[in-house]
Amino acid sequence: MSTTYDAPAGRTAPGPPSLTPVFVRLKLSLLRNGLRQSGGRRAAYITSAVLALLFAALQLLGLIALRGDAHAGTVTVLLTAVLALAWAVMPLFFPSGDETLDPTRLVMLPLRPRSLIVALLAASLVGIGPLFTLCLVLGSAIAVAGSWAAGAVAAVAVPLTVLVCVALARAVAAANTRLLTSRKGRDLAVLSGLVIAVGFQVVNFGAQRIGDSGGLSTLDPAADVVRWLPPAAAIGAVDSAADGAYGRAVLQLLLTAAALAALLYGWQRSLTRLMTSPDGSTVRPADTGREKSGAGLAGLLPEGRTGTVMLRTLRYAWRDPKTKTAWITSLAIGLIVPLFNALQGHGTVYFASFGAFMLGAQMYNQFGQDTSAFWMVVQTISSSRDAYLELRARALAILLVTLPYTVLVAVVTAGAIGDWAALPEALGLSLGLLGAMLATGAVASAVFAYSIPQDSRKNVAPGQGGIAFLAITGGMLTSGLLCAPLIALVIWLHVAGHHDSLWLVLPAGVVYGALVAYAGLRAAAPRTARRLPEILTAVSRG
């Protein structure tokens, strides 16, 4: 027997309660409970909050002081664009910073996406990040608001800009929820430090370029484009209203409002898909009816042990978070250092060897990345010949990436400097150094193996820091000494005036690098075969 409730005459039935207060209280509860977990976490949060708010206050005062400057519009528009970019990438690199970023936790609740979006958007406005953003956007609006009309536009532009930034972060997080909760998402978090370091290098380079070119006027062309891109368009609307261009201001506000509507729509679509479609991890993949063992890269590698070890090494570099981080860091820094020095006007084409130096270091501690699973490799090595084949295959896997990358860095550096005549000698030195790094890396892997903890941010197991330092530092110094004949050849050709013969350094570097690498592998093979138990013990400590 079922009963129904009829509202009294003249009175409408109450609607469902609003989700917004519930989610705001939920966000506050998550913050409060997180701070209660430990005193260290509470201290870290309070310290970061104080520093962030202090920096925001200083930025606010600085932007207000910029009021009336001829380049205030340029600075504020670009600052807003950078701020929006930070909000867009933040969920990708810090997925665990906010527990409410994962909407799959709410799948079992009877919630509609539209009301859920409003509640989550309101909850997202609670925190240090939104307050920091509000300070910067408010300061930017004050800096360019030079009239009452501009002030009225700023009253709309400031909250609209903050909402676009927050909605952008939510939309990106919802669209990549499956990625952020997977192993690849954790890899992105590991790479956040690299992205921040590269970003600082870009900012430093931009600041130097501005100082060398004579001021902020060099940024005006970029600002003229960015002021039409939301949410920077909202601050551009304030600047336009201050100049009396009211039609342009209205159009820029409409563009920002349209961007907010598009972000909310995309966010709603992502929520609907997440809450109605099954997780890919629970769906059985379709049977393609064909073998995949020989497809792709595996089909291009040589047969036998060499191809198997090369494929395993490359898969480690792609799948293991710490190995991937080391590779990507080396790839990025190996190109940034010579290229930025070249663009700043005080570089040399010889800096191209820095790329070979960074990537050649991946040969060091080859067995450490195997951790305790190295025992399976031990079972396949019964002689120096087996050890040589193992080390050679690992070196060849590294060469698949480092060889074309070294050539690319040398060409890009020579192009940035405009010194194409020095490209052959610089490339020859780089290839010789690469061969020396592979040689010393093979020996160091056999003699100075150490463990890489998988469940820790540290790259060396406790008690093995001295071994790691000795292996890397000693190997790099030895590699430099091994390249002394090539360096002496280049110096002699320059001093003797044989500039037309400098191209010979390129083939000499290729041959010398190959011979040194071969000699290093041959020297490391018997040591590896003899020290298998010691290596296994060393790499299993993490």
TIFI-401261 format. One record per atom (N, C-alpha, C, O): x, y, z; residue in one letter. Coordinates in steps of 0.2 Angstrom, whole numbers, plus 5000, padded with zeros to 4 digits. Atoms other than C-alpha are relative to their C-alpha. Last residue first. Example, Ala and Ser with C-alpha at 12.3 -4.5 7.8 and 13.67 -1.06 7.14 Angstrom:
# TIFI-401261
499649944999S506849955036S499650055003S499950115004S500449945000A506249785039A500450065000A500950055003A
# end
This chain:
# TIFI-401261
500549965000G532350014989G499349975000G498850005000G500149974993R533649894995R499450055000R499250065005R500650034996S533449784980S499950045006S499450025010S500549975003V534749884968V499349975004V498850005002V499949934999A536249844980A499350034997A499050085000A500149984993T535849664983T499950085000T499550105004T500750024998L535549624965L499950035007L499450055008L500549965004I537149714960I499349995002I499050045004I499949934997E538149624973E499650054997E499350095001E500350004993P537449454967P500150075004P499650095007P500750005000L537849504949L499749995007L499250035008L500349964995R539649564952R499249995000R498950035003R499750034993R540649434942R499650035005R499650005011R500150074999A539549454926A500249985007A499949935010A500750014998T539449644928T499949935001T499549915006T500149974993R541349664930R499349985001R499149965007R499850044995P541549554914P499950025007P499849975012P500350065000A540449664904A500249955005A499849925009A500550014995A541049834910A499749935000A499449915005A499750004994A542649834900A499549995006A499749965011A499650064999R541849774884R500350005007R500449955010R500550064999L540449904886L500449945001L500249895005L500349994993G541750044889G499549945001G499549915007G499550024995A542849984874A499750015007A499849965011A499950075000Y541249994863Y500549975005Y500449925008Y500650034997A540750164869A500149925000A499949895005A500050004993V542550224866V499449975003V499549945008V499550044997L542550154849L500150015007L500149965011L500250075000A540850224844A500649965003A500449915006A500650024995G541250394851G499849935000G499749905005G499750004993Y542950404842Y499549985005Y499649945009Y499650064999V542150354825V500349995007V500349945010V500450065001V540750484826V500449935001V500249895005V500450014994G541850614833G499649945000G499549915005G499650024995A543150594819A499649995007A499749945011A499950085001P541750594806P500549985006P500449925008P500650044999L541250764814L500149934999L499949895003L500250024993V542950834818V499449965000V499349925005V499750074999L543450824799L499849985008L499849925009L500650055001W542250974796W500349935002W499849895003W500450014993L543651084805L499449954999L499249925003L500050074999S544751054789S499649995007S499649935009S500350045005D544451224781D499949925002D499549894999D500749995000H544851314797H499649964995H499049944996H500350055005H546651244797H499250005001H498949955002H500349965006G547351404805G499749954995G499549984990G499650005006A548551314816A499750034994A500050034989A499449974999V547651374832V500550004994V500850054992V500149935000H545951324826H500750045001H500850094997H500249985007L546451154820L499950075000L500050114995L499450005005W547451124836W499850034993W500250074990W499549944998I546051174847I500550014995I500750064993I500349945002V544851054838V500450065002V500550114998V500049995007L546050914839L499750064998L499950104993L499449985003A546350944857A500150014993A500450054990A499949934998I544550934861I500650034998I500750084995I500549965004L544350774852L500150075001L500250114996L499750015007P545850694861P499650044995P499950084991P499549955001A545150764878A500449994993A500550054990A500149965006C543450674876C500650054999C500650094994C500050045006L544050534887L499950044994L500150024989L499350025001L544450664901L500049964993L500549974989L499749945002G542650734900G500849994998G501050014993G500249995007S541950564901S500350064997S500550064991S499650045004T543050534917T499850014992T500250004988T499349985000L542350684925L500449964995L500849994991L500049945004M540550634921M500750034999M500950054994M500150025007G540850454927G500050064996G500350064990G499450035002G541650514944G499949994992G500450004988G499549955000T540150634947T500749974997T501050004992T500249945005I538850514943I500550054999I500750064993I500150035007A539550354951A499950064995A500250064990A499350035003L540350444966L499949984993L500349994989L499649945001F538650544970F500749984996F500950014992F500349965006A537650384968A500450064998A500650074992A499950045006I538850284980I499750044993I500050044988I499349995002G538850424992G500149964994G500549984990G499949935003G536950434992G500750014998G500850044993G499750015006Q536750244996Q500250074996Q500450074990Q499450034999G536350255014G500449994994G501049974994G499649984994P534550285012P500649965000P500649905000P500250034994A533950234994A500450025006A501050045005A499550054998V534250354980V499849975007V499550015011V499850045006N532950444969N500649965002N500849924998N499350005000K531950514984K500249954994K499949904993K499749955005R530150544981R500750004999R501050044994R499849944997S529650384989S500250054995S500450034989S500549974996D528750224985D500250065004D499950085009D500649995004Q529850164970Q499450045004Q499050075001Q500650024997P531550184979P499450024996P499350074993P500549945001I532950194966I499349985004I499049945001I500750025001S534350064972S499650074999S499850125002S500449984994Y536150084969Y499350004998Y499149994993Y500750005000A537450014957A499750025006A500050015012A500349954995F539250084958F499249994999F498950044999F499650004994V540349944949V499650045006V499750035012V499750074998A539249874935A500350015007A500349975011A500650044998S538150034932S500249935003S499949905007S500349974994A539750144933A499449955002A499349945008A499650024994V540550034920V499750025006V499849985011V500050074999A539150054908A500449985006A500249935009A500650024997G538950244912G499949925000G499749905005G499950004993T540750264908T499449995004T499449965010T499550054997A540550194891A500150015007A500149965011A500350075000L538850274887L500649955003L500449915006L500550014995M539550444893M499749935000M499649905005M499750014994A541050424882A499650005006A499749965010A499750064999G540050394867G500349995006G500349935009G500550054999L538950544870L500349935001L500149895005L500249994993L540450654872L499549955002L499549915007L499450034996G541150594855G499850005008G500049955011G500050075001L539450634848L500549965003L500449915006L500650034997S539350804855S500049935000S499849895005S499950004993L541150844850L499449975004L499549935008L499550054999G540750794832G500249995007G500249945010G500350075001L539150894832L500549955002L500349905005L500450004994A540151054838A499649935000A499649905006A499550014995E541451024824E499649995007E499849955011E499750065000P540151004811P500449985006P500449935008P500450064999L539051144816L500449945000L500349905005L499750034994A540451284817A499649935002A499749905007A499450025001A540051344800A500349965005A500749915004A500050075003W538251354803W500749974999W500749914998W499350025001D538551504816D500049924997D500149885000D499849985007G536851594815G500749984998G501050004994G499449955000I536651584834I500250034993I500550084993I500149944996A534951514834A500550055000A500450115001A500449965003G535351404819G499850065004G499750125001G499649965005A536851334827A499650054996A499850104994A499649954997T535851294843T500450044994T500550104995T500449944997V534451214833V500450055003V500350115002V500349965005V535651104823V499650065002V499750124999V499449965003A536651054838A499750044994A500050104993A499849944996V535051014848V500650044997V500650104997V500549945000L534350914833L500250065005L500150115002L499949965006V535950814831V499550055000V499650114997V499449975000T535950764849T500150044994T500350104994T500149944996Y534150724849Y500650045000Y500650105000Y500449955004P534350604834P499950065004P499950125001P499649985007L535750514843L499650054996L499950104995L499549954999T534950524861T500450024993T500650074992T500249934998V533350434857V500550055000V500450114997V500549995004L533850274848L499750075001L499450104997L499849975006L535450284857L499550024995L499550074991L499949934998I534650244874I500250044993I500050104992I500749974998A533950084867A500150085001A499750124999A500349995007L535750044859L499350045001L499050084997L499649945003A536550074876A499650014993A499550074992A500349944996R535249954884R500350064997R500050114997R500749995002A535549824870A499850065004A499450105001A500049975007R537449844873R499350014998R499250064995R499849934999L537349814892L500050034993L499850094992L500549964996E536349654890E500250085000E499750124999E500649995004L537449594875L499450045004L499150085001L499949955005Y538949624886Y499450014995Y499350074994Y500049934997A538249534901A500150054995A499950114995A500749984999D537849384890D499950075003D499550115001D500449985006R539549384883R499350025001R499150064998R499849935002S540349394900S499750024994S499550084993S499349995002S539449234905S500150084998S499650124999S499550054998S537949164913S500750014998S501149975000S499249995001I536749304912I500449955003I500449945009I499950005007T534849264909T500850014999T501050014993T500150075003Q534449224927Q500249994993Q500349934991Q499450044997V535249384933V499949934997V500449904996V499449985005V533949484922V500649955002V500949934998V500250045006M532549394932M500550014995M500649974990M499850075000W533449444948W499849964994W500149914992W499450025004F533349624942F500249935001F500649904997F500250045006A531549634948A500649984996A500649944991A499950074998S532249694965S499849954994S500049894994S500150024993T532449864957T500149935001T500549904999T500350075000D532549864938D499749995007D499349945008D500749995002Q532850054938Q499649935000Q499049935000Q500449974994G534450024948G499350014998G498950005002G500350064997F535149904934F499650035006F499249995009F500550035004Q535550054922Q499649945004Q499049935003Q500450044996N536450154935N499449964997N498849974998N499850014993Y537150274923Y499549965004Y498949985003Y499650075000M536650254905M500249995007M500349935008M500550054999Q535350404907Q500349935000Q500049885002Q500050024992A536850514910A499549955001A499549925006A499650054999G537050514891G500149985007G500249925008G500350065001L535450614890L500549945000L500349885002L500650014996M536150764899M499749934999M499549895003M499850014993F537850764892F499549985004F499549935008F499750065000A537250744874A500249985007A500149925009A500550055001G536150894877G500249935000G499949885003G500350014994F537550994884F499449955000F499349915004F499850074996S538550954869S499749995006S499749945009S500450055002A537551094860A500249935003A499749895004A500450014995F538451224871F499549944998F499249915002F499850054996Y539751214858Y499649985006Y499749925009Y500250065003V538751324847V500249935003V499949885003V499650035005T539051464858T499749944998T499449905001T499950075000G537951574869G500549984995G500850024991G499350024998H538051754874H500149935000H500449905005H499449965003G536651834864G500749985003G501150015000G499849944996Q535151794875Q500650034997Q500850085000Q500549945001L534451684861L500150065004L500050115002L500049975007A535951574861A499650064999A499850114996A499349965000N536051554880N500150034993N500350084992N500149944997F534151504879F500750045000F500650115000F500549965004L534451374866L499950075003L500050125000L499649975006P536051294874P499550054996P499850104994P499449964999V535151284891V500450024994V500550084994V500249934998I533351244885I500750035001I500850095000I500149955006L533851094874L499950075003L500150124999L499450005005G534750984887G499950044994G500350064990G499449964998I533551044900I500650004995I500950054994I500149934999A532050984892A500650045001A500750094997A500249975006L532650814886L499950075000L500150114995L499449995004S533550784902S499950034993S500250074991S499549944998T532050824912T500650014996T500850064995T500349945002I530950714901I500450065002I500550114999I499949995007W532150564903W499750074998W500150114994W499349995001A532250584922A500250014992A500550054991A499849934998T530450604924T500750014998T500850074996T500349965005K530050444913K500250085002K500450124998K499650015006T531250344924T499850054995T500250084991T499349974998K530450404940K500450004993K500850054992K500149934999P528650374933P500750035001P500850084998P499849984994D529050204925D500050075002D500450114998D500550014995R527950184910R500350015007R499850035011R500649975002W528950264895W499549995006W499050035007W499949935001A530750244900A499350034999A499250095001A499949974993Y530350074907Y500050075000Y499750115004Y500650004997R529550034890R500150025007R499650055010R500449955003L531150084881L499350015004L499050065005L499749944998T532249974892T499550064998T499450115002T500150004993R531049824889R500350075003R500050105007R500749994999L531049854870L499850015008L499450055010L500149935002M532949864870M499350025001M499150085003M499749954995V533149714880V499950074998V499750115003V500450004994T532049614869T500250045005T499850085008T500649975001G532849674853G499550005006G499250055008G499949935001T534549634859T499350044999T499250085003T500049964994R534049464866R500150074999R499850115003R499650034994G533449394850G500150045006G499650095007G500250064997E532849484834E500549985006E501050015007E499750075002P533249664830P499749945004P499449955009P499450014996L531949804833L500349934998L500049894995L499449975003L530749864820L500649985003L501249995001L499850035007G529349744824G500650034997G500850004992G499750074999A529349794843A500249974993A500749934993A499250004999L529149974838L500349935000L500949924998L499749944997G527349944831G500850005000G501149974996G500249935002A526749774829A500450065003A500750055008A499549975005G527649614831G499850064997G500150094992G499350014998S526849554847S500550034995S501050064998S499749935000K525149624842K500750005002K501150055003K499550004995E524349464836E500350075000E500450104994E499349995003R522749484827R500550005005R500450035011R499850055004G520949444831G500650004997G500749964992G499849985007T520549614837T500149944995T500149954989T499550055003D519649544853D500150024992D499750024988D500250045005A518749694861A500649964997A501149984997A499849985007P519449754877P499749954995P499749894996P499550045003R518449704893R500150024993R499750034989R500350025007V517649854901V500549954997V501149974996V500550064998T518049874920T499749974993T499349934994T499650054997S519649984917S499549945001S499849885003S499650055005G518750084904G500349955003G500549905000G499349995000D517550154918D500449954995D500249894995D499650044996P515750134913P500750025000P501050054995P499650055004S514750284906S500549965004S500749995010S500450055004T513350374914T500449954997T500149904995T500550034996M514150474928M499649954997M499249925000M499750034994L515750524919L499549965004L499749905006L499650065002R514850564903R500349965005R500349905005R500550055002T513650674912T500349944997T500149884999T500350034994L515050764921L499549944998L499449895001L499550044997S515950794905S499749965006S499949905007S500050065005R514450864896R500549955003R500449895003R500650044999Q514150974911Q500049944996Q499849894998Q500050034993W515951044911W499449955001W499549895004W499550055001G515851074892G500149965007G500149905007G500350055004Y514251174895Y500549944999Y500249885000Y500550044996L515051264910L499649954996L499549904998L499750044995L516551304899L499549965004L499649905006L499850065003A515451364885A500449955004A500449895004A500650045002A514451484896A500349934997A500049884998A500350034993L516051554904L499449954998L499449895001L499550054998A516751584886A499849965007A499949905007A500150065004A515151664881A500549955002A500449895001A500650034998A515351784896A499849944996A499649884998A499950034994T517051824891T499449965003T499549915006T499550055002L516651864873L500149965007L500249905007L500450065003L515151964879L500449944999L500249884999L500350044995L516352064890L499549954998L499549895001L499550044996Q517452094876Q499749975006Q499949915007Q499950065004L515952154865L500549955004L500549895004L500650045000V515352274878V500249934996V500049884999V500150024993A517052354880A499549955001A499549895004A499550054999R517252374861R500049965007R500149905008R500350055004G515552464860G500549945001G500449885001G500450044996Y516152574875Y499749944996Y499649884999Y500250055005A517752634867A499549955003A499649895005A500649975003G517952784879G499749954994G499249974991G499849965006D519752744883D499450034997D499450074992D499649944998A519252694901A500250044994A500350114995A500549954998A517952584893A500350065003A500150125002A500449975005S519252494883S499550055002S499450114999S499549965003D520352464898D499750044994D499850104993D499949944996V518952394907V500450054997V500350114998V500749965001A518452284892A500150065005A499950115003A499949965006G520352224891G499350045000G499450104997G499549944998I520152164909I500150054994I500150114995I500449964995A518652064903A500450055003A500150115003A500549965004A519552004887A499650045005A499550105004A499649935001A520951934898A499650054997A499750114998A500349954996P519651794902P500350075000P500150125003P500250004993P519451774888P500549955004P500849915001P500150074998L520451814872L499849995008L500150025012L500650025003W520251984864W499949925002W499449894999W500649974997R521452064876R499449984996R498950004999R500250034994V522751934871V499450035003V499050005006V500450075002V522951994853V499749975006V499149955006V500549985005D523352184857D499649934998D499049944997D500649984996A524352114872A499450024996A498850014998A500350064997A525552024861A499450025004A498949985004A500350055005P525852174850P499749945003P499149925001P500649985002D526052284866D499749964994D499149954994D500650054998L527352174874L499450034997L498949994997L499950065004T528852264866T499549955001T499449914997T500349995006S528252424874S500049944995S499649944990S500650045001L528652364891L499650004993L499249974991L500649994996G530352424890G499549964999G499549914995G500249934998G531952454881G499450015003G499250075004G500449965005S532352304871S499850075002S499550104997S499549985005D533752234883D499650044994D500050084991D499549954998G532552244898G500550024994G500750084994G500349944999I531152164889I500550055002I500550115000I500149975006R532252024883R499650075000R499850124996R499349985003Q532951994900Q499950034993Q500250084991Q499849944997A531151984907A500750034998A500750094997A500449945002G530651864894G500250065003G500250125000G499849985007F532151754897F499650064998F499850104995F499449964999N531751754916N500350024993N500550084992N500149934997V529951714913V500650045000V500750104999V500349965005V530451564901V499850085002V500050124999V499549985005Q531651504913Q499750044995Q500050094993Q499649944998F530351514927F500650024995F500750084995F500449945000G529151414917G500450065002G500450115000G500049975007V530451284913V499750065000V499950114996V499349985001A530751254932A500050034993A500350084992A499949944996I528851254935I500750034999I500850094998I500349955004V528651124921V500150075004V500150125000V499649995007L530051014928L499650064997L499950114994L499449964998G529251024946G500450024994G500750084993G500249934999S527550974939S500650045002S500750105000S499749955005L528350814931L499850075002L500150124998L499250004999V527950704946V500350054996V500950074998V499849974993A526150764946A500750005001A501050055004A500049935002L526050714927L500150045007L500550095007L499449985003D526650544932D500050074998D500550104999D499550004995R525250524944R500750024997R501150065000R500149944996G524050564931G500550015005G500750075006G499749955004K524850424920K499850075003K500350125003K499349994999R524550304934R500350064996R500850094998R499750065002S522650334934S500850015001S501050065004S500150054994T521550454944T500449944998T500349895001T499749984994L522150604933L499949955006L500349955011L499250005000L521850514917L500350025007L500849995009L499750075001R520050464920R500850005000R501149955003R500150044994T519650634927T500349935000T500649915004T499450044999N520350724912N500049965006N500549945009N499950035006A518750814906A500649955000A500649904996A500550055002A518250844923A500149964994A500049904993A500050054996A519850924928A499549954999A499649894999A499450045001V519951034913V500049945004V500249885002V500150035006A518151094916A500649954998A500549904995A500550054999R518451124934R499949964994R499949904994R499750054996A520051224931A499549945000A499849885000A499550035004L519151324917L500449945003L500549895001L500450055005A517651354928A500549974996A500449914994A500250064996V518851424942V499649954995V499849894996V499450044998C519651544929C499949945004C500149885003C499750035006V518051594921V500649965002V500749905000V500450055001L517251634938L500349964994L500249904994L499850054995V518751744943V499649944998V499849884999V499450035002T518551834926T500249955005T500549905003T500050045006L516751864928L500649974999L500649914997L500250064998P516951924946P499949954994P500049894995P499650044995V518152054940V499749945002V500049895002V499450045003A517352104924A500349965005A500649915004A500250065003V515652154931V500649954998V500549894998V500450034995A516152284944A499749934997A499649885000A499650044995A517552324932A499649965005A499849915006A499850065003V516252384919V500549955004V500449895004V500650045000A515552504932A500149934996A499949884998A500150034993G517352564936G499349965000G499349905003G499650055000A517652594917A499949965007A500049905008A500250065005A516152694916A500449945001A500249895001A500650044997W516652794931W499749954996W499549904999W500649965000S518352834923S499449965004S499549905006S499949935000G520152774923G499450045000G499550114999G500649965000A519952594927A500150075001A500250095007A500249975006V521552524921V499450035000V499250064995V499449965004A522552494937A499850034994A500150084991A499949944997I520952454947I500550044996I500550104995I500649965002A520452314935A500150075003A500050124999A499949995007S522252234937S499450054998S499550094994S499549955001G522152254956G500150024993G500250084991G500349944997L520452164957L500650064999L500450114997L500449985005V521152024945V499750075003V499650124998V499749985006L522652004956L499550034995L499750084992L499549944999C521752004972C500350034994C500350094993C500449944999L520351894966L500450065001L500350114998L500349985006T521551764960T499650075000T499750114996T499449975003F522351754977F499950034993F500150084991F499949934996L520651734985L500650034997L500650094995L500549955002P520251594972P500150075003P500050125000P499949995007G521851504976G499550054997G499750104994G499549955000I521751524995I500150024992I500250084991I499350035000G520151424996G500550064999G500350124997G499850004993V518251434994V500749984999V500949924997V499849934998L517751484976L500350015007L500550065009L499349985002S517851304971S500250075001S500850085001S499550034996A516351264982A500750024998A501250025002A500049964994A515251394972A500649975005A500950015008A499749945002L515751304956L500150055006L500650085007L499250015001L515451134963L500350074999L500950085001L499850024993A513651184969A500850005000A501150025004A500149944996V513251264952V500349995007V500750045009V499549965003I513951114942I500050075005I500550095006I499350024998L512950994953L500550054998L501050065002L499949984994S511351084949S500649995004S500950025008S500049935000R511651064931R500050035007R500450075008R499449975002P512350884932P499950085001P500450115003P500049985007R510850814941R500650044999R500850085003R499949935001L511150724958L500050024992L500249984988L500549975005P510550564964P500050074999P499650115001P500549964998L512150504972L499550034995L499750044989L500650044997M513050354967M499550045003M499050025005M500450035005V514150454955V499449965003V498949964999V500749994999L514750574968L499549974995L499049984994L500250024993R516550514970R499250015001R499049985006R500250075000T516650514951T499949985007T499549935008T500850015000P516650704952P499849935000P499249925002P500250075003D518550704956D499249995001D499049975006D499950005007L519050884959L499849944997L499749944990L500649995004T518150884976T500150004993T499750014989T500350075001E519750804984E499350014996E499149964994E500749994998D520750964980D499649944999D499549914994D500049944996G522650964979G499350015003G499250055008G500250014993S522650784973S500050065005S499950055011S500650034999P522650824955P499749985007P499149985008P500150004993F524150944956F499349975001F498850005004F499450014996F524950934939F499949995007F500349975011F499650065003L523450914928L500649985004L500849925004L500350074999P522251014939P500449944997P500449895000P499950024993M523451164939M499749935001M500049895005M499550054999V523651174920V500049975007V500349925008V500150065004A522051274917A500449945001A500249885000A500650044998W522151384932W499949944996W499649894998W499850034994A523951434928A499449965002A499549905004A499650065002L523451474910L500249965006L500249905006L500550045003A522051594917A500449934998A500149884999A500450034994L523351674928L499549954998L499549905001L499550054996V524551694913V499649975006V499749915007V500050065004A523051774903A500549955003A500349895003A500650044999T522651894918T500149944995T499849884997T500050034993L524451954919L499449955000L499549905003L499650065000L524451984900L500149965006L500149905007L500350055005V522952094901V500549945000V500249885000V500650034996T523652184917T499749954995T499549894998T499850044995V525352224909V499449965003V499549905004V499650065002T524752284893T500249955005T500149895004T500450055004G523352394900G500449944998G500149884998G500450044995A524552474913A499649954996A499549894999A500050085001H525752514899H499649965005H499749905005H500250015007A525452704898A499949934999A499649914994A499450015005D525452714917D499849984993D499249954992D499849945003G523952794926G500649994995G500750034991G500549965002R523752654939R500250074996R500650104999R499950005008L525352554940L499450044997L499450064991L499549955002A525252594959A500150014993A500450064990A500349944999I523652494960I500550064999I500350114996I500449995005L524552344952L499650075001L499550114996L499649985006G525952354964G499650024994G499750064990G499749934999L524752364979L500450024994L500450084992L500549955000L523852214973L500250075000L500050114996L500250005007Q525452114969Q499450054999Q499450094995Q499449965003L526052154987L499850014992L499950074990L500149934997A524352094994A500550044997A500450104995A500649975003A524451934983A499950075002A499750124998A499849985007F526251904989F499450034996F499550074992F499549955000L525651915007L500250024993L500250084991L500449944999L524151805004L500450075000L500350124998L500449995006A525251674996A499650065001A499650104996A499549985005L526551685010L499650024994L499750074990L499849934998V525151675024V500550034994V500450094992V500649955001A524251535015A500350075002A500150114998A500149995007S525951435012S499450054999S499450094995S499549965002T526351455031T499950024992T500050074990T500049934997I524651405037I500650044997I500550104995I500549965003Y524651255025Y499950075003Y499850124998Y499949995007A526351195030A499550044997A499650094993A499449945000A526051225049A500150014992A500250074991A500449934998R524351125047R500550055000R500450114997R500449985005R525250985038R499750065001R499650114997R499649985005G526650975051G499650024994G499750074991G499849934999G525350975065G500550024994G500550084993G499349994997S524550825058S500250075001S499950114997S499650075001Q522850755052Q500650015004Q500849965007Q500050044993R521850905059R500449945000R500549915005R499549974996L522251015044L500149975007L500649975010L499350015003G521450895032G500550035005G501150005006G499850074998N519850885043N500749994997N501149955001N499950014993R519651075042R500349935002R500849935006R499449964998L519951085023L500249995007L500849995010L499450035002L518750945020L500750045002L501250015003L499950064996S517451015031S500749974998S501149945002S499749984994L517651185022L500149945005L500649955009L499349975001K517351105006K500350025006K500950015007K499650065002L515851005012L500750024999L501249995002L499850034993R515151165020R500449944999R500949935003R499549954997V515251245002V500249975007V500849985009V499450015003F514451084995F500550055003F501150035003F499850074998V512951085006V500849994998V501249975002V499749994993P512751275004P500349935003P500749935007P499449955000T512651254985T500350005008T500849995009T499450044999L511551094984L500650055002L501150025005L499449985004S509951194986S500649965002S500749955008S499649954997P508451094994P500650024995P500849984991P499450034998P507251014982P500550055003P500550105001P499550025005G505651114980G500649965003G500749975009G499449975000P504251134993P500549964995P500549904994P499550054997A502551084987A500750035000A500950064995A499650045005T501451234983T500549965004T500749975010T499350004998R500151304996R500449954995R500249904994R499749945000G498451364991G500750005002G501050065002G500249955005A497651204995A500350075001A500450095007A500649964998P498751095006P499850054995P500250074991P499949934997A500050994997A499450035002A498950024998A500349945004D499650814994D500150065003D499950075009D500149944996Y500750675000Y499850064996Y500150074991Y499749945003T500650504993T499850065004T499350065008T500449944998T500350335001T500450064997T501050064995T499649945000S500750164995S499650075002S499050075001S500449945000M500050005000M500450065000M500950075004M
# end
